[in-house]
């Protein structure tokens, strides 16, 4: 688009007068503070007043003034408001003689002001040099005692600054020590141990580390302590591999590889912690609530489910879909002793399988002895199955075929519920302490490679073993 000069009577245009410069109407600057906005707004108003045209605000960006209307041929800067070229003053089309005379007077006044300012700066510089010379002379005549006092003050000031810096360094070192993932930062710090691993204190974690550290990878960017800590943090906090890689300053693939290896090691080394105690041990350590209502109880059983991704295979999707959870799940049968420890954990089954089927085919019944009692929910209708082992099944009473329960049935159901609820507490502790069990697991975790046990089964077993290292949720008194 061709630029035209907006001044009345000026016919300059960019395509014909190529030796002329055209300057845009100043805009209002709003992003550099209120003073700049006020100054730029005043300059725009004075330009419009000099042009003396009725210009719409929407056309401000197209308005141009050529170089003929400035004394020096171009406008001054925004902050040089005393310069006569801050606003166009020449050949404005109205009273040409007066306009030119006034402009020249303004230029002369501005030149004289610049000369006065230059002379003042030269005088100030000369005075400053004289003061420096005088100060040098007076400094040379300062007494030795005053110099010594000055040095002592400087020394005291430097010592004060040094102490302040040492204090800041100690605070930063302590903060770094508290946030680092090294063995020194975890020693005797039970709250940090519980936060990152779920274990109760440093003694338990140290015993676990001493038990497994010889089997951990020795040739890795992570130390054996950091490897064990990384696995427990993954189980405890459900941290992603990317997050763990940043925390331990290594690569994501290294974290993934170490996690898969260490889960296998912990599964082999710790599964002995899930043990079925003998009857004498159960009787000697039986909590009072079980002694009162079910003294022959050997195990309390229940099932819990873990969400998984929907399999692409239609048969697998149907076998893992749980009508109770309305999601594809893997179901596990868990059994706890009256003391609150996990004494049995099954392998994973599809979410469609019933609780009764899992109980009869998981191998749980092989551990029972004649005279034992099993506490379970109504879904475990396995009276006929346990009768072959002379085992008693205690479940809440059914109202099927009855209008209401009898007083004896109500009291018995209440007693069973009071002690059977502990297995739900243990399941809640297991899932809340190791939140990886709350997350939706990938299909890859269900694949079996070298053994018949998939990775998810190993993770669940390791979590149950770690819960057995913690305090029981069932009171003994």
LUMSE-949926 format. One record per residue: residue in one letter; x, y, z of N, C-alpha, C in turn. Coordinates in steps of 0.2 Angstrom, whole numbers, padded with zeros to 4 digits, always signed. Layout:
! LUMSE-949926
AXYZXYZXYZ...
***
This chain:
! LUMSE-949926
X+0004-0006+0000+0000+0000+0000+0004+0006+0000X+0003+0011-0004+0007+0017-0005+0005+0022+0001X+0011+0025+0004+0010+0029+0010+0009+0036+0007X+0004+0040+0010+0003+0047+0009+0004+0051+0015X+0007+0057+0014+0007+0062+0020+0000+0065+0022X-0001+0065+0028-0008+0067+0030-0008+0074+0032X-0003+0078+0031-0003+0085+0032-0007+0089+0027X-0011+0094+0029-0015+0098+0024-0010+0101+0019X-0011+0101+0013-0007+0104+0007-0001+0100+0005X+0001+0095+0009+0007+0091+0007+0005+0085+0002X+0008+0085-0004+0006+0080-0009+0012+0075-0009X+0016+0074-0004+0021+0069-0005+0018+0062-0004X+0021+0057-0008+0019+0050-0008+0025+0046-0009X+0025+0040-0006+0030+0036-0006+0033+0033-0012X+0028+0032-0017+0030+0029-0023+0033+0034-0028X+0032+0041-0027+0034+0046-0031+0040+0049-0028X+0040+0051-0022+0045+0054-0018+0049+0049-0014X+0054+0046-0018+0057+0041-0014+0063+0043-0010X+0065+0050-0010+0070+0052-0005+0066+0055+0001X+0060+0054+0002+0056+0056+0008+0055+0050+0012X+0055+0052+0019+0054+0047+0024+0047+0048+0026X+0043+0043+0028+0036+0043+0031+0036+0040+0037X+0033+0044+0042+0033+0041+0049+0026+0040+0052X+0025+0035+0055+0018+0033+0057+0016+0037+0063X+0010+0039+0064+0007+0042+0069+0009+0038+0076X+0011+0042+0081+0013+0038+0087+0007+0034+0090X+0009+0028+0092+0003+0025+0096+0004+0025+0103X-0001+0024+0107-0001+0024+0114+0002+0017+0117X+0007+0018+0121+0011+0012+0124+0008+0011+0130X+0005+0005+0131+0001+0003+0137+0005-0002+0142X+0011-0005+0139+0014-0011+0143+0020-0009+0146X+0022-0002+0147+0028+0000+0150+0027+0005+0156X+0021+0004+0159+0020+0008+0165+0016+0014+0163X+0013+0017+0169+0008+0023+0168+0011+0029+0165X+0018+0030+0167+0021+0036+0165+0022+0036+0157X+0024+0030+0155+0026+0030+0147+0019+0030+0144X+0014+0027+0146+0007+0027+0143+0005+0035+0143X+0006+0038+0148+0003+0045+0148+0007+0050+0143X+0014+0049+0143+0018+0052+0138+0016+0051+0131X+0016+0044+0130+0014+0043+0123+0007+0045+0121X+0002+0045+0125-0004+0047+0124-0004+0055+0122X+0000+0059+0126+0000+0066+0125+0004+0067+0118X+0009+0063+0116+0012+0064+0110+0007+0063+0104X+0003+0058+0105-0002+0057+0100-0007+0062+0099X-0009+0065+0104-0014+0071+0104-0010+0077+0101X-0004+0078+0102-0001+0084+0099+0000+0083+0092X+0002+0077+0090+0003+0075+0083-0004+0077+0079X-0009+0074+0082-0016+0075+0079-0018+0083+0078X-0016+0086+0084-0017+0093+0084-0013+0097+0078X-0007+0095+0077-0003+0098+0072-0005+0096+0065X-0008+0090+0064-0010+0088+0057-0017+0092+0056X-0021+0093+0061-0027+0096+0060-0032+0093+0055X-0033+0087+0056-0037+0083+0051-0042+0079+0056X-0048+0078+0053-0053+0074+0057-0052+0066+0055X-0047+0063+0059-0045+0056+0057-0049+0051+0062X-0052+0046+0059-0055+0041+0063-0050+0037+0067X-0052+0035+0073-0047+0031+0077-0045+0025+0074X-0049+0022+0070-0048+0015+0067-0042+0016+0061X-0041+0023+0059-0037+0024+0054-0030+0027+0056X-0029+0027+0063-0023+0029+0066-0017+0026+0063X-0018+0019+0062-0012+0015+0061-0010+0016+0053X-0014+0019+0049-0012+0021+0042-0010+0028+0041X-0010+0032+0046-0009+0039+0046-0001+0040+0046X+0002+0044+0041+0009+0045+0040+0010+0053+0039X+0016+0055+0042+0019+0061+0041+0026+0061+0038X+0027+0065+0033+0033+0064+0029+0039+0068+0033X+0045+0068+0030+0051+0071+0033+0051+0078+0032X+0047+0081+0028+0047+0088+0026+0045+0092+0032X+0041+0089+0037+0038+0093+0042+0042+0093+0049X+0048+0090+0048+0053+0090+0054+0059+0094+0053X+0061+0097+0058+0067+0102+0057+0073+0098+0055X+0074+0092+0058+0080+0088+0057+0078+0082+0052X+0072+0082+0049+0070+0077+0044+0068+0071+0047X+0067+0070+0054+0064+0064+0057+0062+0066+0064X+0057+0063+0067+0055+0064+0074+0060+0062+0079X+0060+0065+0085+0064+0063+0090+0061+0057+0094X+0065+0055+0099+0063+0049+0103+0057+0051+0107X+0054+0046+0110+0048+0048+0114+0050+0052+0121X+0055+0050+0124+0057+0053+0130+0061+0060+0129X+0062+0062+0123+0066+0068+0122+0060+0073+0120X+0056+0075+0125+0050+0079+0124+0051+0086+0123X+0058+0088+0125+0059+0095+0124+0062+0097+0117X+0063+0092+0113+0066+0093+0106+0060+0095+0102X+0061+0100+0098+0056+0103+0093+0053+0098+0088X+0057+0093+0087+0055+0088+0082+0051+0082+0086X+0049+0083+0092+0045+0079+0096+0038+0078+0092X+0036+0084+0089+0030+0085+0085+0031+0088+0079X+0028+0086+0073+0029+0090+0067+0028+0097+0067X+0032+0102+0065+0031+0109+0066+0032+0113+0059X+0035+0110+0054+0036+0113+0048+0031+0112+0042X+0029+0117+0039+0025+0117+0032+0018+0113+0034X+0015+0115+0039+0009+0112+0041+0003+0114+0037X+0003+0119+0033-0002+0120+0028-0007+0126+0031X-0005+0129+0037-0009+0134+0039-0004+0139+0042X-0004+0146+0040+0000+0151+0042+0007+0149+0041X+0010+0148+0035+0016+0145+0033+0022+0149+0036X+0021+0156+0036+0027+0160+0038+0028+0160+0046X+0022+0161+0049+0022+0160+0057+0024+0153+0059X+0022+0148+0055+0024+0141+0057+0032+0140+0056X+0035+0143+0051+0042+0142+0050+0046+0146+0055X+0044+0152+0056+0047+0156+0061+0047+0153+0068X+0041+0151+0070+0040+0148+0077+0045+0142+0077X+0045+0138+0072+0049+0132+0072+0056+0133+0073X+0059+0138+0069+0066+0140+0070+0068+0142+0077X+0063+0146+0080+0064+0149+0086+0065+0143+0091X+0060+0138+0090+0060+0132+0095+0067+0129+0094X+0069+0128+0088+0076+0124+0087+0081+0128+0090X+0081+0135+0089+0087+0139+0092+0087+0138+0100X+0081+0138+0103+0080+0138+0110+0083+0131+0112X+0081+0126+0109+0083+0119+0110+0091+0118+0110X+0094+0121+0105+0101+0121+0104+0104+0125+0109X+0102+0130+0112+0105+0134+0117+0104+0130+0124X+0098+0126+0125+0098+0122+0131+0103+0116+0131X+0104+0114+0125+0109+0108+0124+0116+0111+0126X+0117+0117+0123+0124+0119+0125+0125+0121+0132X+0120+0123+0136+0120+0125+0143+0121+0118+0147X+0117+0113+0145+0118+0106+0148+0125+0103+0147X+0128+0104+0141+0134+0102+0140+0139+0105+0144X+0139+0112+0145+0143+0116+0149+0143+0114+0156X+0137+0113+0158+0136+0111+0165+0139+0104+0167X+0138+0099+0162+0141+0093+0163+0149+0093+0164X+0152+0097+0159+0159+0098+0159+0161+0101+0166X+0157+0106+0169+0159+0109+0175+0159+0104+0181X+0153+0100+0181+0153+0095+0186+0158+0090+0186X+0160+0088+0180+0166+0083+0179+0172+0086+0182X+0173+0093+0180+0180+0096+0183+0180+0096+0190X+0174+0098+0193+0173+0098+0201+0174+0092+0204X+0172+0086+0200+0173+0079+0203+0180+0077+0203X+0184+0079+0198+0191+0078+0197+0194+0081+0203X+0192+0088+0204+0196+0091+0209+0195+0088+0216X+0188+0086+0217+0187+0083+0224+0191+0076+0225X+0192+0073+0219+0195+0066+0220+0203+0068+0222X+0206+0073+0219+0212+0075+0220+0213+0077+0228X+0208+0081+0230+0208+0083+0237+0207+0077+0242X+0203+0072+0240+0202+0067+0244+0208+0063+0244X+0212+0062+0239+0218+0058+0239+0223+0062+0243X+0223+0068+0243+0228+0072+0248+0226+0071+0255X+0220+0071+0257+0218+0070+0264+0218+0063+0266X+0217+0058+0261+0218+0051+0263+0226+0050+0265X+0230+0053+0261+0237+0052+0263+0239+0055+0269X+0235+0059+0272+0237+0062+0279+0233+0059+0284X+0230+0054+0283+0226+0050+0289+0231+0047+0293X+0230+0047+0300+0234+0044+0305+0234+0037+0304X+0239+0034+0307+0240+0027+0307+0235+0023+0312X+0232+0027+0317+0227+0024+0322+0221+0024+0318X+0219+0029+0314+0213+0029+0310+0213+0023+0305X+0218+0022+0302+0219+0017+0297+0218+0010+0300X+0221+0009+0306+0220+0003+0310+0213+0002+0312X+0210+0007+0314+0203+0006+0316+0198+0004+0310X+0200+0007+0304+0196+0005+0298+0197-0002+0296X+0203-0004+0297+0205-0011+0295+0201-0016+0300X+0201-0014+0306+0197-0018+0311+0190-0019+0310X+0187-0013+0308+0180-0013+0306+0179-0018+0300X+0183-0017+0295+0182-0021+0289+0183-0029+0291X+0188-0030+0295+0189-0037+0297+0182-0040+0301X+0179-0036+0305+0173-0038+0309+0168-0039+0304X+0167-0035+0299+0162-0035+0294+0163-0042+0290X+0169-0043+0288+0170-0049+0284+0169-0055+0288X+0171-0055+0295+0169-0061+0299+0162-0062+0300X+0158-0057+0301+0151-0057+0301+0148-0060+0295X+0150-0058+0289+0148-0061+0283+0150-0068+0282X+0156-0070+0284+0158-0077+0284+0153-0081+0288X+0152-0079+0294+0147-0083+0298+0141-0084+0295X+0138-0078+0292+0131-0079+0289+0131-0084+0283X+0137-0084+0279+0137-0088+0274+0138-0096+0276X+0142-0097+0282+0142-0103+0284+0136-0106+0287X+0132-0102+0290+0125-0104+0292+0121-0105+0286X+0121-0101+0281+0117-0103+0275+0119-0110+0272X+0125-0111+0272+0128-0117+0269+0126-0123+0273X+0126-0122+0280+0123-0128+0284+0116-0129+0283X+0112-0124+0282+0105-0125+0281+0104-0128+0274X+0107-0126+0269+0106-0129+0263+0109-0137+0263X+0114-0138+0266+0116-0145+0267+0111-0149+0270X+0108-0147+0275+0103-0151+0279+0097-0152+0275X+0095-0147+0271+0089-0147+0266+0091-0153+0261X+0097-0152+0258+0099-0157+0253+0099-0164+0256X+0101-0165+0262+0102-0171+0265+0095-0174+0266X+0090-0170+0268+0083-0172+0270+0080-0175+0263X+0081-0172+0258+0078-0173+0252+0081-0178+0247X+0088-0180+0249+0091-0185+0245+0089-0192+0246X+0091-0196+0241+0088-0203+0242+0095-0208+0243X+0099-0206+0248+0104-0210+0249+0103-0213+0256X+0107-0218+0257+0106-0222+0263+0107-0218+0270X+0112-0213+0269+0113-0209+0275+0107-0205+0277X+0103-0202+0272+0097-0198+0273+0091-0202+0276X+0092-0209+0276+0086-0213+0278+0088-0216+0285X+0094-0216+0287+0096-0219+0293+0093-0216+0299X+0089-0220+0304+0086-0217+0310+0081-0212+0308X+0078-0212+0302+0073-0207+0300+0066-0212+0299X+0063-0213+0304+0057-0218+0303+0052-0215+0299X+0050-0209+0300+0045-0206+0296+0046-0206+0289X+0053-0205+0287+0054-0205+0280+0054-0212+0277X+0056-0217+0281+0056-0224+0279+0048-0226+0278X+0044-0224+0282+0037-0226+0282+0034-0222+0276X+0036-0216+0274+0033-0212+0269+0035-0215+0262X+0041-0218+0261+0043-0220+0255+0043-0228+0254X+0043-0231+0259+0043-0239+0259+0037-0242+0262X+0033-0239+0266+0028-0242+0270+0030-0246+0276X+0036-0247+0277+0039-0251+0282+0039-0247+0289X+0038-0250+0295+0037-0246+0301+0043-0242+0303X+0049-0244+0302+0055-0240+0305+0061-0243+0301X+0067-0239+0303+0073-0241+0300+0076-0248+0301X+0075-0250+0307+0077-0257+0309+0074-0262+0304X+0068-0262+0303+0064-0267+0298+0067-0266+0291X+0068-0260+0289+0070-0259+0282+0078-0261+0282X+0082-0260+0287+0089-0262+0287+0089-0269+0287X+0085-0273+0290+0085-0280+0290+0083-0283+0284X+0078-0280+0281+0076-0282+0274+0082-0281+0269X+0085-0275+0269+0091-0274+0265+0096-0279+0266X+0098-0280+0272+0104-0285+0273+0102-0292+0271X+0095-0294+0271+0093-0300+0268+0094-0301+0261X+0093-0296+0257+0092-0296+0250+0097-0293+0246X+0102-0289+0249+0106-0285+0245+0112-0289+0241X+0113-0295+0244+0118-0299+0240+0115-0301+0233X+0109-0302+0233+0106-0304+0226+0104-0298+0222X+0105-0292+0224+0104-0286+0220+0109-0285+0215X+0107-0282+0209+0112-0280+0204+0118-0276+0206X+0124-0278+0206+0130-0275+0208+0133-0270+0203X+0131-0271+0197+0134-0267+0191+0128-0263+0188X+0127-0258+0191+0122-0253+0189+0123-0246+0191X+0120-0242+0188+0121-0235+0190+0118-0233+0197X+0113-0237+0199+0110-0237+0206+0114-0242+0210X+0115-0239+0216+0118-0244+0222+0112-0249+0224X+0114-0254+0227+0109-0259+0229+0104-0256+0234X+0106-0251+0238+0101-0248+0242+0096-0244+0238X+0098-0241+0233+0094-0237+0229+0089-0241+0225X+0092-0247+0223+0088-0252+0219+0082-0254+0223X+0083-0256+0230+0078-0259+0234+0073-0253+0236X+0076-0247+0237+0072-0241+0238+0067-0239+0232X+0070-0240+0226+0066-0238+0220+0060-0243+0220X+0061-0250+0221+0056-0254+0220+0050-0253+0225X+0052-0252+0231+0047-0250+0237+0044-0244+0235X+0047-0239+0233+0044-0233+0231+0039-0234+0225X+0040-0238+0221+0036-0239+0215+0030-0243+0218X+0031-0248+0223+0025-0251+0226+0021-0247+0230X+0024-0243+0234+0021-0238+0239+0017-0233+0236X+0021-0229+0232+0018-0223+0229+0015-0223+0222X+0016-0229+0219+0014-0230+0212+0017-0225+0207X+0023-0224+0208+0027-0219+0204+0028-0222+0197X+0028-0218+0192+0029-0220+0185+0037-0221+0184X+0039-0224+0179+0046-0225+0178+0049-0219+0176X+0046-0214+0173+0048-0208+0171+0050-0204+0178X+0045-0204+0182+0046-0200+0188+0052-0203+0192X+0053-0210+0193+0058-0213+0196+0065-0212+0193X+0065-0211+0186+0071-0210+0183+0074-0203+0184X+0069-0198+0185+0071-0191+0187+0074-0191+0194X+0070-0195+0198+0072-0195+0205+0079-0198+0206X+0081-0203+0203+0087-0207+0204+0092-0205+0198X+0091-0200+0194+0096-0197+0189+0098-0203+0185X+0094-0207+0182+0095-0212+0177+0090-0212+0172X+0091-0218+0168+0086-0218+0162+0080-0222+0163X+0075-0221+0160+0069-0224+0161+0069-0232+0160X+0073-0234+0155+0074-0241+0153+0077-0244+0159X+0082-0241+0162+0086-0244+0167+0081-0245+0173X+0077-0240+0175+0072-0241+0180+0067-0247+0179X+0065-0248+0173+0060-0253+0171+0064-0260+0171X+0070-0260+0169+0073-0267+0169+0075-0269+0176X+0077-0264+0180+0079-0266+0187+0072-0268+0191X+0067-0264+0190+0061-0266+0193+0058-0273+0192X+0059-0275+0185+0056-0282+0184+0061-0287+0187X+0068-0286+0187+0072-0290+0190+0071-0291+0197X+0071-0285+0201+0070-0285+0208+0064-0288+0211X+0058-0287+0207+0052-0290+0209+0053-0298+0209X+0056-0300+0204+0057-0308+0204+0062-0310+0210X+0067-0306+0212+0071-0308+0217+0067-0307+0224X+0063-0302+0225+0059-0301+0231+0054-0307+0232X+0051-0308+0226+0046-0314+0226+0049-0320+0228X+0055-0322+0226+0058-0328+0228+0061-0328+0235X+0063-0322+0237+0067-0322+0244+0062-0321+0249X+0056-0317+0248+0051-0315+0253+0045-0320+0254X+0044-0324+0249+0037-0328+0250+0037-0332+0256X+0043-0334+0259+0042-0338+0265+0039-0334+0271X+0038-0328+0270+0035-0324+0275+0027-0325+0275X+0024-0328+0270+0017-0330+0270+0017-0337+0272X+0016-0338+0278+0017-0345+0281+0010-0347+0285X+0008-0353+0284+0002-0356+0288+0005-0358+0294X+0003-0355+0300+0005-0357+0306+0002-0363+0309X+0005-0367+0313+0002-0373+0316-0003-0371+0321X-0007-0376+0323-0012-0375+0327-0010-0373+0334X-0005-0375+0337-0003-0373+0344-0001-0366+0344X+0003-0364+0339+0005-0357+0338-0001-0352+0338X-0006-0354+0334-0012-0350+0333-0016-0350+0340X-0016-0355+0344-0020-0355+0350-0016-0351+0355X-0009-0351+0355-0005-0347+0360-0006-0340+0359X-0007-0338+0353-0007-0330+0351-0013-0328+0349X-0019-0332+0350-0025-0330+0348-0028-0323+0352X-0030-0318+0348-0033-0312+0351-0039-0314+0355X-0041-0309+0359-0046-0311+0364-0053-0311+0360X-0054-0307+0355-0060-0306+0351-0061-0313+0348X-0056-0317+0345-0057-0323+0342-0058-0329+0348X-0054-0328+0353-0055-0333+0359-0062-0333+0361X-0066-0327+0361-0072-0327+0364-0078-0330+0359X-0077-0328+0352-0082-0330+0348-0080-0336+0343X-0074-0337+0342-0072-0342+0337-0065-0345+0339X-0064-0349+0344-0058-0351+0347-0054-0356+0342X-0058-0359+0338-0054-0364+0333-0053-0361+0326X-0054-0354+0326-0053-0351+0319-0046-0352+0317X-0045-0355+0311-0038-0355+0308-0037-0350+0303X-0042-0348+0299-0041-0343+0294-0047-0339+0293X-0047-0333+0291-0052-0328+0288-0051-0327+0281X-0055-0328+0277-0054-0328+0270-0059-0322+0266X-0056-0320+0261-0060-0315+0257-0057-0314+0250X-0060-0311+0245-0057-0310+0239-0057-0302+0238X-0052-0300+0234-0051-0293+0232-0049-0293+0225X-0051-0288+0221-0050-0287+0214-0046-0281+0212X-0042-0282+0207-0037-0277+0204-0039-0276+0197X-0040-0269+0195-0042-0267+0189-0036-0269+0184X-0038-0271+0178-0033-0272+0172-0036-0269+0166X-0032-0268+0161-0034-0265+0155-0038-0270+0151X-0043-0268+0147-0047-0273+0143-0043-0277+0138X-0043-0283+0139-0039-0287+0134-0043-0286+0127X-0038-0287+0122-0041-0286+0115-0044-0293+0113X-0042-0299+0116-0045-0305+0114-0052-0305+0118X-0057-0307+0114-0064-0307+0116-0065-0312+0122X-0062-0318+0121-0063-0323+0127-0060-0321+0133X-0054-0318+0133-0050-0316+0139-0054-0310+0142X-0057-0306+0137-0061-0300+0140-0067-0302+0144X-0070-0308+0141-0076-0310+0145-0074-0314+0151X-0069-0317+0151-0067-0321+0157-0064-0316+0163X-0062-0310+0161-0059-0306+0166-0064-0300+0168X-0070-0300+0165-0075-0295+0166-0079-0296+0173X-0079-0292+0177-0082-0293+0184-0089-0289+0184X-0094-0293+0185-0101-0290+0185-0102-0285+0191X-0098-0287+0196-0098-0283+0203-0094-0276+0202X-0089-0276+0199-0085-0270+0198-0086-0267+0192X-0090-0270+0187-0091-0267+0180-0085-0265+0177X-0080-0269+0177-0073-0268+0174-0070-0275+0174X-0065-0275+0169-0060-0281+0169-0056-0281+0175X-0056-0286+0178-0052-0287+0184-0048-0294+0185X-0043-0294+0190-0040-0300+0192-0042-0301+0199X-0044-0307+0201-0047-0308+0208-0042-0313+0211X-0041-0311+0218-0036-0314+0222-0040-0317+0228X-0039-0323+0230-0041-0325+0237-0036-0324+0242X-0037-0321+0247-0033-0319+0253-0035-0322+0259X-0031-0325+0263-0033-0328+0270-0028-0325+0275X-0031-0323+0281-0027-0320+0286-0028-0324+0292X-0023-0325+0297-0024-0328+0303-0028-0323+0308X-0030-0326+0313-0033-0322+0319-0028-0316+0321X-0022-0317+0320-0017-0312+0323-0016-0307+0318X-0019-0307+0312-0019-0302+0307-0014-0302+0302X-0010-0308+0301-0005-0309+0296-0008-0312+0290X-0005-0311+0284-0007-0314+0278-0004-0321+0278X-0008-0326+0278-0006-0333+0278-0007-0337+0272X-0011-0334+0267-0012-0337+0261-0014-0332+0256X-0011-0332+0250-0013-0328+0244-0013-0332+0238X-0018-0332+0234-0019-0336+0228-0016-0333+0222X-0015-0337+0217-0014-0333+0211-0020-0330+0208X-0018-0326+0203-0024-0322+0200-0029-0326+0196X-0035-0324+0197-0040-0327+0193-0044-0322+0189X-0048-0324+0184-0052-0319+0180-0057-0316+0185X-0059-0310+0184-0064-0307+0188-0071-0310+0187X-0072-0314+0182-0079-0318+0181-0079-0324+0186X-0074-0327+0188-0074-0333+0192-0077-0331+0199X-0081-0336+0202-0084-0335+0208-0079-0336+0214X-0081-0334+0220-0077-0335+0226-0077-0342+0227X-0082-0346+0227-0082-0353+0228-0078-0357+0224X-0077-0355+0218-0073-0359+0213-0066-0358+0215X-0064-0351+0216-0057-0350+0218-0055-0354+0224X-0059-0354+0229-0058-0357+0235-0056-0364+0234X-0061-0368+0230-0060-0375+0229-0054-0377+0225X-0051-0372+0221-0046-0374+0216-0040-0370+0217X-0039-0366+0223-0033-0362+0224-0028-0366+0228X-0030-0372+0231-0026-0375+0236-0026-0374+0243X-0031-0369+0244-0032-0367+0251-0034-0373+0256X-0038-0377+0253-0041-0383+0257-0036-0388+0259X-0030-0388+0256-0025-0393+0258-0021-0391+0264X-0022-0385+0266-0019-0383+0273-0023-0384+0279X-0029-0386+0278-0034-0386+0284-0033-0393+0287X-0035-0393+0294-0034-0399+0298-0041-0400+0301X-0043-0406+0302-0049-0407+0305-0050-0403+0312X-0056-0401+0312-0058-0396+0318-0057-0389+0317X-0053-0387+0312-0052-0380+0310-0059-0377+0309X-0059-0370+0309-0065-0366+0307-0063-0361+0303X-0067-0360+0297-0065-0354+0292-0071-0349+0293X-0069-0343+0293-0073-0337+0293-0073-0334+0286X-0079-0333+0284-0080-0331+0277-0086-0327+0276X-0087-0324+0270-0093-0320+0269-0098-0325+0266X-0104-0322+0264-0110-0326+0262-0108-0329+0255X-0104-0326+0251-0102-0328+0244-0098-0335+0244X-0096-0337+0250-0091-0343+0250-0096-0348+0252X-0100-0351+0248-0104-0356+0249-0101-0363+0248X-0096-0365+0253-0092-0370+0252-0093-0376+0258X-0099-0376+0260-0100-0381+0266-0098-0388+0264X-0100-0390+0258-0099-0397+0256-0092-0398+0254X-0088-0393+0252-0081-0394+0250-0077-0395+0257X-0078-0391+0262-0074-0391+0268-0076-0397+0272X-0082-0400+0271-0085-0405+0275-0080-0411+0274X-0077-0412+0269-0073-0418+0267-0067-0418+0272X-0065-0412+0274-0059-0411+0279-0061-0410+0286X-0067-0411+0287-0070-0410+0294-0069-0403+0297X-0070-0399+0292-0069-0392+0294-0075-0388+0294X-0076-0383+0299-0082-0380+0300-0082-0373+0296X-0087-0371+0293-0087-0365+0290-0092-0360+0293X-0090-0354+0295-0094-0350+0299-0095-0344+0294X-0101-0343+0292-0103-0337+0287-0110-0334+0290X-0111-0328+0288-0118-0325+0291-0124-0329+0288X-0129-0329+0292-0135-0333+0291-0139-0330+0285X-0142-0334+0281-0146-0332+0275-0153-0331+0277X-0157-0327+0274-0164-0326+0275-0168-0329+0269X-0164-0333+0265-0168-0337+0260-0173-0342+0263X-0179-0341+0260-0184-0346+0263-0187-0344+0270X-0185-0338+0273-0187-0336+0279-0189-0329+0279X-0194-0327+0283-0197-0320+0283-0192-0316+0286X-0189-0318+0292-0184-0315+0295-0179-0320+0299X-0173-0317+0301-0169-0321+0305-0171-0322+0312X-0170-0327+0315-0171-0328+0322-0166-0325+0326X-0168-0324+0333-0163-0320+0337-0156-0323+0338X-0156-0330+0338-0150-0333+0338-0146-0332+0332X-0149-0332+0326-0146-0331+0319-0143-0324+0319X-0147-0319+0322-0145-0312+0322-0139-0311+0326X-0139-0314+0332-0133-0314+0336-0127-0317+0334X-0128-0323+0331-0122-0326+0328-0119-0323+0322X-0123-0320+0318-0121-0316+0312-0117-0310+0314X-0120-0307+0320-0116-0301+0322-0109-0303+0325X-0109-0308+0328-0102-0310+0331-0097-0312+0325X-0100-0315+0320-0096-0317+0314-0093-0311+0311X-0098-0306+0310-0096-0300+0307-0091-0296+0311X-0091-0296+0317-0087-0292+0322-0079-0295+0321X-0078-0301+0319-0072-0304+0319-0070-0305+0311X-0075-0306+0307-0073-0307+0300-0071-0300+0297X-0073-0294+0300-0071-0288+0297-0064-0287+0297X-0060-0290+0301-0053-0289+0301-0049-0291+0294X-0052-0296+0291-0049-0297+0284-0050-0291+0279X-0056-0288+0280-0057-0282+0275-0052-0276+0278X-0051-0276+0284-0046-0271+0286-0039-0272+0284X-0037-0279+0284-0030-0281+0281-0030-0279+0273X-0035-0281+0270-0036-0279+0263-0035-0272+0262X-0039-0268+0266-0038-0261+0265-0031-0258+0267X-0028-0261+0272-0021-0259+0273-0016-0261+0267X-0017-0267+0264-0013-0269+0259-0014-0264+0253X-0020-0262+0251-0021-0258+0245-0019-0250+0247X-0020-0248+0253-0018-0241+0255-0011-0240+0256X-0007-0245+0258+0000-0245+0260+0004-0245+0253X+0001-0250+0249+0005-0251+0242+0000-0249+0237X+0000-0243+0235-0006-0240+0230-0005-0243+0223X+0000-0246+0222+0001-0249+0215-0005-0254+0214X-0008-0257+0219-0013-0262+0218-0020-0258+0217X-0020-0251+0218-0026-0248+0216-0026-0245+0209X-0021-0246+0206-0020-0243+0199-0022-0249+0194X-0025-0247+0188-0026-0251+0183-0020-0254+0180X-0019-0261+0180-0013-0264+0178-0013-0265+0170X-0007-0265+0167-0007-0266+0160-0008-0274+0158X-0009-0275+0152-0010-0282+0150-0003-0286+0151X+0002-0282+0150+0009-0285+0150+0010-0288+0157X+0007-0286+0162+0009-0288+0169+0005-0295+0170X+0001-0297+0165-0002-0304+0166+0001-0309+0162X+0006-0308+0158+0010-0312+0154+0015-0316+0158X+0015-0323+0157+0020-0327+0160+0025-0329+0155X+0032-0328+0157+0037-0329+0152+0041-0335+0154X+0046-0334+0159+0050-0340+0161+0047-0345+0166X+0042-0342+0170+0038-0346+0175+0031-0346+0174X+0027-0350+0178+0020-0350+0178+0017-0344+0182X+0021-0340+0184+0018-0335+0189+0019-0328+0185X+0014-0324+0184+0014-0318+0180+0017-0313+0185X+0019-0307+0182+0022-0302+0186+0017-0299+0191X+0011-0298+0189+0006-0296+0194+0005-0300+0200X+0005-0307+0199+0005-0311+0205+0011-0310+0209X+0017-0309+0206+0023-0308+0210+0022-0301+0214X+0020-0296+0211+0019-0290+0214+0014-0290+0220X+0008-0294+0219+0004-0295+0225+0007-0299+0231X+0010-0304+0229+0014-0308+0234+0019-0304+0238X+0023-0300+0234+0028-0296+0238+0025-0291+0242X+0019-0288+0240+0016-0283+0244+0013-0286+0251X+0010-0292+0250+0008-0296+0256+0014-0298+0261X+0019-0299+0258+0025-0301+0262+0027-0294+0266X+0027-0289+0263+0029-0283+0266+0024-0280+0271X+0018-0282+0270+0013-0280+0275+0014-0285+0281X+0016-0291+0281+0018-0295+0286+0023-0293+0290X+0028-0288+0288+0033-0285+0291+0031-0279+0295X+0025-0277+0294+0022-0271+0298+0018-0274+0304X+0016-0269+0308+0012-0270+0314+0005-0273+0312X+0002-0277+0316-0005-0280+0314-0010-0275+0316X-0015-0275+0312-0021-0271+0313-0026-0273+0318X-0025-0280+0321-0029-0283+0325-0026-0282+0332X-0030-0280+0337-0027-0279+0344-0027-0286+0347X-0022-0287+0351-0022-0294+0354-0026-0294+0361X-0027-0289+0364-0031-0289+0370-0039-0288+0369
***
